[in-house]
Structures are given as C-alpha cells and as structure tokens.
Amino acid sequence: MKKFITVVPLQKDGQLKKYVYRAMGNSRLQLDTAVSFPILTAMHGYLEPGERSKLVALWQDTEDGRRNLRILREQMEEVCAKRNLALPELDSVKIGMEDTVSTHADNFRKLIDRVEDDDELFACITFGTKPASQTVLMAVQYAYRIKRNASISCIVYGGVDRSMGEDPTQWAPAVYDETALAQLDEIVRLLADRGVSNPREAIRQILSL
C-alpha cells in the first residue's frame, strides 16, 4: 500500500497559509492547487484513481494541532476529488509535546509499527521541529531496511522564498524532492560496511546516474 507520512504543524489560527508550490526536481509533484501541506503534492502526483492508500499524520493534542489536523483532512479531500482519487485512510497518530529523546524514540516506534511488507513510502519533512523531521526520515529508512519489498518513492520538503519583500504575491513557494538524501545515507552506510576509505568518487558516480 502507498503510505504518506507527515507532521501536522502548530501554526496559530490564520497562520497556516496555502500555496501553489512549484515542483523542483520532480514534475510529478506539481499541483496547481493551493495547499498548506506539501505531502498533498506527492499524493496528487503518485496516486491512481481507485488505489487504496493511507495518510499517517503525526499531531499534538492542542487546539492548534486539532484544528490543523482538520484542515489537513479537508485539503486532502479537495485534492482527491480533483483527480477522482479514492480518499486515503487517515491514521492520526498523537505524539508527545516534548522534544526529548524519549519522546522522539516513541514517535519512531509508532511510525515503524505502521509500515508493512510491500509498502511504498512517501514522507514530508516540512513541518515539526528538527528532531521530529529527523525522526520521520529515520523511521522511513529503517522501515525500508527491515520490511520485505518496502520502498521509498518520494520525500518532499516545502519552502517559501520571502526574500523579495513583504508582499505575499512576490513570494516563491516550492516543493523539493529530497529523496536523494535518504539514498545518500544508504550509500554511505553500505560503503562504510565495505570499508571504502574514500567514498567521494563512488558517491559522485552513483548520484550522477
């Protein structure tokens, strides 16, 4: 099953903006509809009509967390209706409020428990604290290694370039395909296991393919 993983942000009411993200490095992520959650660009680009899927949403039990989880559900429904996609099952995973190692270790366990053999994985590392994003990335990579025939298809990151000033019409929202980061980590691990002392050239050749 295709499984999409994201963290629900804690922006205050009115602060969670919608953007038409320009796809960078992967044309399948182009979604010409304004959304708040970059994971929806992957859902729009990779799901086929009638295909079963699941959205795993990590959220914190606060007023902002509950509201933004509801907004995620509403925007997911809109995106799926646009392409006549079967609505993914929403698996909302409540996580702790602290940025402690034990909290993120528990989040890691909750994520890998939701991955099964033959799953095709998609993840967004846009929202949440830096440790939370790292936990999502680690969980996807670990599940890929231990689950039979599991694959990582796309890791997305959404950013907004505000360098042109305060006028939102001049901002440049973009969604980036960061899947190569997971691939690079796997390559480095394999090269280290094989005792390659200078992996730079091997990495360059592999990433240029």
Salt bridges, closest charged atoms under 4 A:
ASP13 OD1 - ARG67 NE 3.66
GLU51 OE1 - LYS2 NZ 3.23
ASP61 OD1 - ARG66 NH1 2.60
ASP61 OD2 - LYS94 NZ 3.79
ASP64 OD2 - LYS12 NZ 3.01
ASP64 OD1 - ARG67 NH2 2.78
GLU74 OE2 - ARG70 NE 3.90
GLU89 OE2 - LYS54 NZ 3.88
ASP91 OD2 - ARG114 NE 2.68
ASP99 OD1 - HIS104 NE2 2.64
ASP106 OD1 - ARG109 NH2 2.71
ASP106 OD2 - LYS110 NZ 3.35
ASP113 OD2 - ARG109 NH1 3.37
GLU116 OE1 - LYS3 NZ 3.99
ASP117 OD2 - ARG148 NE 3.87
ASP118 OD2 - ARG148 NH2 3.79
ASP119 OD2 - LYS3 NZ 2.78
ASP185 OD2 - ARG145 NH2 3.07
GLU186 OE1 - ARG145 NE 2.78
GLU186 OE2 - ARG189 NH2 2.65
ASP193 OD2 - ARG189 NH1 3.50
GLU201 OE2 - ARG204 NH2 2.53
